[in-house]
Amino acid sequence: MGGISRRMIVMGGGAALVSACGNQIGSDAGQRIDGRVDAALEFMYANFPETVDLASRASGMLVMPLVTRAGLITLGGAYGEGALRIGGATVDYYSVTQASLGLQIGAQQYAHTLFFMTPEILGSFRASDGWEVGGDIEYVVRRDGARAGMNSTTFRAPVVAVIYGQAGLLMGASLAGTKYTRILR
């Protein structure tokens, strides 16, 4: 019984993992997220001027200022934290997680904003325990090297997603699921 068993290693590793996951209550994590959200919005508005009008029409916006995504061979994932803003004020903090399976290699960081275009979809998002991206999202991508592809159809979509600030390289195709969960900060 003098040796180290697998059970001891697993238990020790699990304890270290749990102790590293603080709940952030009483810390300045919320202020840090808000600062990053402000910077991300400033960047988005400067590079996608059409989003200013989109923001004025939205019932709320979920801003994820920094999402890190990585994949190697067949497994990949992403994580980031951001804030839900209604009327320009932060009302909740959220994390985004993504798991992917498929051929992939590399890492990338990016920001994205979800515009909730109706009070009903915003209420549905806020009431959920964890909201997964579905087919009701309209993606806005940069076209013509300068303008985002927005038109009258964009404003009728329940949720509009704008992805911006990409850095890094992630190659390959994958099937990914993205989930947003409320967190305490």
C-alpha angles and dihedrals in degrees: 000000000000095000131083113260130209088248092058091049093050093046092047092048091048092050091050091050094050093047090051091057103079118178092234092224109149093020130108092249092116092053091049091051091048091051091051091046091052091051092046092051091049090052093046094049091048095048099034105034090175089070091070089069091041090054092050090055097044123099089216143343131223108206119196103186098183127022118171117205126184136170138181124190104316105347129069142157146178137209136184143148130225147148138264110226126196118183090354094302127108110245101168142002123233140188125215121211129182132185122192136187123195142068108324142139132178141037135266139180124205144153129231140182127207114207112205102209099190133043088233096059090043090051091048090051093049094046095052124096089220125357120214125203110256140176093281093082123102111207118215114206132181113262133182088022092279117037129067115235101250126148139153090287090059092061092052095055114102092228128021120196123201117189117196146151096050116181128174133025129276115176129196141040124281143174105235137182120202122201130187119205131182113245134187116245 
